Amino acid sequence: MKSDLKSLACVSLLALGLIGGAPLIAAPVPVVKIKTAEYGGSLECRLPGGGTWRLGKTSGNIGAKDSVSISGTIQTPARKRYHVMVESAPRREPDRLEAALRKWRSSGRPIHTFEAGKISYGADGKTVTWDGRVVFIGVGMFDTRDVAAKLVDELAAAGSSSWVFEEILAQSRGTLALHINGKRVAAGNKDLQLVPADIVELKKVEHARGYAWHGFEDRSYRGPITIRWGAQDALDTILTTDLETILAGVVPSEISSKALPAALQAQAVAARGEILSKMGLRHLGEGYDFCAEQHCQVYAGETAASRKLAPVIAKTRGSLLRNAEGAIVDAVYAANCGGHGEPNHLVWTSPPDPQLKGVWDIRGAPEGLDLTREDTISAFIRNPPPCWCGDTTVEGGDKFRWKKTLTADDWKKVEEAAGIGKISSVTGFERGPSGRLYKVSLIGETGTKTVMKELAIRKLFGGLRSACFIAEWKRDDRGFIAGAEITGAGWGHGVGMCQTGAQAMAKAGKSFDQILSHYFPGGKIEKAY
């Protein structure tokens, strides 16, 4: 079976056009590898339809009623290096890349570059159909994340946004032992492959780590599962399957399974494009293409919802968005934009994308409403105009506007994270077109802390739903901030398609292509396969 998996990986690369040479077989749908779960050192599973296993040179069968457990012992931890990145540019746009390099060379800081991504070829194995390579520009490499984070703070104080990129130099290594019905049948330091006749049911899969809905549940997956020691010094379970099978599970995990077909189909096209545009850019050196969490694509495996929705999204098979130059649109999405989308370059340190510039989520865009202004955003949040994503009859509509109280205990956590003592003021607000904050400064007893990018701001203030918010600060007897009443708009980063708005547009009779045209202006739907 190991040779079969190698062939499958080769099919994956050829299907995506990521290696040269004439295709060995015709693969109509790309094959991807997705990390479905992570376990500390042991896991349990079942193969209800039976199947086979292979560990090194040893192999065997698994019965439909067999209980299976895998345990492992780590021998060598993973090795990592941390880069502080300040900008990125597509390799296919040399002028933009050279301009970015000139800018940072003139900063006086020593710079380095890191290239990721892949090239796609046509059926002849020679014609380049898509250059997905991206060059990241860094200003420092460190052995620990904490030291890298200090440089990020230093750059933020100087007005420059940056982020920490984790490079995997070597994955962890260790041994694995396979037990069937309580009896050890194999052990070794190679990867373990499980090949089900039907599905693999993994027990106690942890999901949504770090979120309020964090939990554990049994999940089922159709396709071979590889179990190995990974980059986080834990056991990874990696599913190999085709993209359309993945999408049938991604769509109901990312958007309400009760949404009308047009919204579900828009979600499928968007997710397909996002996955293909990011091939080779996520989880470099970790042995898979994507994870099944919010970081990449939420994927809960095979469920009743995925089976029900598969025929609905099958009507979009192979469809994705391309821009005027033919590049795949990175069709990202967020739960609820709050009334206006946010440009990609203000959320992430990436070049501005015309298809991700952010649009009004309103039937008729209001004239002269500037949400970057504090007085305007306050009125917009408190008294919003009618918006698609404000429809409370669709899932997510209740996140259009929200409130959160930061108690004294909550505020102590903010002070600890800022590390500047008692905080006297929060100032220096800079907002994007959606009203989301992308820069804020805290003035404290021992200094100033500047935080950049919406996710970092949301985390600083206790995990807010969105960085589009206004606050009424509570103060102690000495005038220092001791808490806050926060009122906000939307849920998520706000870039690309508003999933709540898409559901409301579908309810109003809009087709999936009309929904996508609204949220990704200038994008054209094309068949990739």
Secondary structure in CASP SS format (residue, H / E / C, confidence):
PFRMAT SS
TARGET T0000
AUTHOR 0000-0000-0000
METHOD secondary structure of the structure
MODEL  1
M C 1.00
K H 1.00
S H 1.00
D H 1.00
L H 1.00
K H 1.00
S H 1.00
L H 1.00
A H 1.00
C H 1.00
V H 1.00
S H 1.00
L H 1.00
L H 1.00
A H 1.00
L H 1.00
G C 1.00
L C 1.00
I C 1.00
G C 1.00
G C 1.00
A C 1.00
P C 1.00
L C 1.00
I C 1.00
A C 1.00
A C 1.00
P C 1.00
V C 1.00
P C 1.00
V E 1.00
V E 1.00
K E 1.00
I E 1.00
K E 1.00
T E 1.00
A E 1.00
E E 1.00
Y E 1.00
G C 1.00
G C 1.00
S E 1.00
L E 1.00
E E 1.00
C E 1.00
R E 1.00
L C 1.00
P C 1.00
G C 1.00
G C 1.00
G E 1.00
T E 1.00
W E 1.00
R E 1.00
L E 1.00
G C 1.00
K C 1.00
T E 1.00
S E 1.00
G E 1.00
N E 1.00
I E 1.00
G C 1.00
A C 1.00
K C 1.00
D C 1.00
S C 1.00
V E 1.00
S E 1.00
I E 1.00
S E 1.00
G E 1.00
T E 1.00
I E 1.00
Q E 1.00
T E 1.00
P C 1.00
A C 1.00
R E 1.00
K E 1.00
R E 1.00
Y E 1.00
H E 1.00
V E 1.00
M E 1.00
V E 1.00
E E 1.00
S E 1.00
A E 1.00
P E 1.00
R C 1.00
R C 1.00
E C 1.00
P H 1.00
D H 1.00
R H 1.00
L H 1.00
E H 1.00
A H 1.00
A H 1.00
L H 1.00
R H 1.00
K H 1.00
W H 1.00
R H 1.00
S C 1.00
S C 1.00
G C 1.00
R C 1.00
P C 1.00
I C 1.00
H E 1.00
T E 1.00
F E 1.00
E E 1.00
A E 1.00
G C 1.00
K C 1.00
I E 1.00
S E 1.00
Y E 1.00
G C 1.00
A C 1.00
D C 1.00
G C 1.00
K C 1.00
T C 1.00
V E 1.00
T E 1.00
W E 1.00
D E 1.00
G C 1.00
R C 1.00
V E 1.00
V E 1.00
F E 1.00
I E 1.00
G E 1.00
V E 1.00
G E 1.00
M E 1.00
F E 1.00
D C 1.00
T C 1.00
R H 1.00
D H 1.00
V H 1.00
A H 1.00
A H 1.00
K H 1.00
L H 1.00
V H 1.00
D H 1.00
E H 1.00
L H 1.00
A H 1.00
A H 1.00
A C 1.00
G C 1.00
S C 1.00
S C 1.00
S C 1.00
W E 1.00
V E 1.00
F E 1.00
E E 1.00
E E 1.00
I E 1.00
L E 1.00
A E 1.00
Q C 1.00
S C 1.00
R E 1.00
G E 1.00
T E 1.00
L E 1.00
A E 1.00
L E 1.00
H E 1.00
I E 1.00
N C 1.00
G C 1.00
K E 1.00
R E 1.00
V E 1.00
A E 1.00
A E 1.00
G E 1.00
N C 1.00
K C 1.00
D C 1.00
L E 1.00
Q E 1.00
L E 1.00
V E 1.00
P E 1.00
A C 1.00
D C 1.00
I C 1.00
V E 1.00
E E 1.00
L E 1.00
K E 1.00
K E 1.00
V E 1.00
E E 1.00
H E 1.00
A C 1.00
R C 1.00
G C 1.00
Y C 1.00
A C 1.00
W C 1.00
H C 1.00
G E 1.00
F E 1.00
E E 1.00
D E 1.00
R E 1.00
S E 1.00
Y E 1.00
R C 1.00
G C 1.00
P C 1.00
I E 1.00
T E 1.00
I E 1.00
R E 1.00
W E 1.00
G C 1.00
A C 1.00
Q C 1.00
D C 1.00
A C 1.00
L E 1.00
D E 1.00
T E 1.00
I E 1.00
L E 1.00
T E 1.00
T E 1.00
D E 1.00
L H 1.00
E H 1.00
T H 1.00
I H 1.00
L H 1.00
A H 1.00
G H 1.00
V H 1.00
V H 1.00
P H 1.00
S H 1.00
E H 1.00
I C 1.00
S C 1.00
S C 1.00
K C 1.00
A C 1.00
L C 1.00
P H 1.00
A H 1.00
A H 1.00
L H 1.00
Q H 1.00
A H 1.00
Q H 1.00
A H 1.00
V H 1.00
A H 1.00
A H 1.00
R H 1.00
G H 1.00
E H 1.00
I H 1.00
L H 1.00
S H 1.00
K C 1.00
M C 1.00
G C 1.00
L C 1.00
R C 1.00
H C 1.00
L C 1.00
G C 1.00
E C 1.00
G C 1.00
Y C 1.00
D C 1.00
F E 1.00
C E 1.00
A C 1.00
E C 1.00
Q C 1.00
H C 1.00
C C 1.00
Q C 1.00
V C 1.00
Y C 1.00
A C 1.00
G C 1.00
E C 1.00
T C 1.00
A H 1.00
A H 1.00
S H 1.00
R H 1.00
K H 1.00
L H 1.00
A H 1.00
P H 1.00
V H 1.00
I H 1.00
A H 1.00
K H 1.00
T H 1.00
R C 1.00
G C 1.00
S E 1.00
L E 1.00
L E 1.00
R E 1.00
N C 1.00
A C 1.00
E C 1.00
G C 1.00
A C 1.00
I E 1.00
V C 1.00
D C 1.00
A C 1.00
V C 1.00
Y E 1.00
A E 1.00
A C 1.00
N E 1.00
C C 1.00
G C 1.00
G C 1.00
H E 1.00
G C 1.00
E C 1.00
P C 1.00
N H 1.00
H H 1.00
L H 1.00
V H 1.00
W C 1.00
T C 1.00
S C 1.00
P C 1.00
P C 1.00
D C 1.00
P H 1.00
Q H 1.00
L H 1.00
K C 1.00
G C 1.00
V C 1.00
W E 1.00
D C 1.00
I C 1.00
R C 1.00
G C 1.00
A C 1.00
P C 1.00
E C 1.00
G C 1.00
L C 1.00
D C 1.00
L C 1.00
T C 1.00
R C 1.00
E H 1.00
D H 1.00
T H 1.00
I H 1.00
S H 1.00
A H 1.00
F H 1.00
I H 1.00
R H 1.00
N C 1.00
P C 1.00
P C 1.00
P C 1.00
C C 1.00
W H 1.00
C H 1.00
G H 1.00
D C 1.00
T C 1.00
T C 1.00
V C 1.00
E C 1.00
G C 1.00
G H 1.00
D H 1.00
K H 1.00
F C 1.00
R E 1.00
W E 1.00
K E 1.00
K E 1.00
T E 1.00
L E 1.00
T C 1.00
A H 1.00
D H 1.00
D H 1.00
W H 1.00
K H 1.00
K H 1.00
V H 1.00
E H 1.00
E H 1.00
A H 1.00
A H 1.00
G C 1.00
I C 1.00
G C 1.00
K C 1.00
I E 1.00
S E 1.00
S E 1.00
V E 1.00
T E 1.00
G E 1.00
F E 1.00
E E 1.00
R E 1.00
G C 1.00
P C 1.00
S C 1.00
G C 1.00
R C 1.00
L E 1.00
Y E 1.00
K E 1.00
V E 1.00
S E 1.00
L E 1.00
I E 1.00
G E 1.00
E C 1.00
T C 1.00
G C 1.00
T E 1.00
K E 1.00
T E 1.00
V E 1.00
M E 1.00
K C 1.00
E H 1.00
L H 1.00
A H 1.00
I H 1.00
R H 1.00
K H 1.00
L H 1.00
F C 1.00
G C 1.00
G C 1.00
L C 1.00
R C 1.00
S C 1.00
A C 1.00
C C 1.00
F E 1.00
I E 1.00
A E 1.00
E E 1.00
W E 1.00
K E 1.00
R E 1.00
D C 1.00
D C 1.00
R C 1.00
G C 1.00
F C 1.00
I E 1.00
A E 1.00
G E 1.00
A E 1.00
E E 1.00
I E 1.00
T E 1.00
G E 1.00
A E 1.00
G C 1.00
W E 1.00
G C 1.00
H C 1.00
G C 1.00
V C 1.00
G C 1.00
M E 1.00
C E 1.00
Q H 1.00
T H 1.00
G H 1.00
A H 1.00
Q H 1.00
A H 1.00
M H 1.00
A H 1.00
K H 1.00
A C 1.00
G C 1.00
K C 1.00
S C 1.00
F H 1.00
D H 1.00
Q H 1.00
I H 1.00
L H 1.00
S H 1.00
H H 1.00
Y H 1.00
F C 1.00
P C 1.00
G C 1.00
G C 1.00
K E 1.00
I E 1.00
E E 1.00
K E 1.00
A C 1.00
Y C 1.00
END
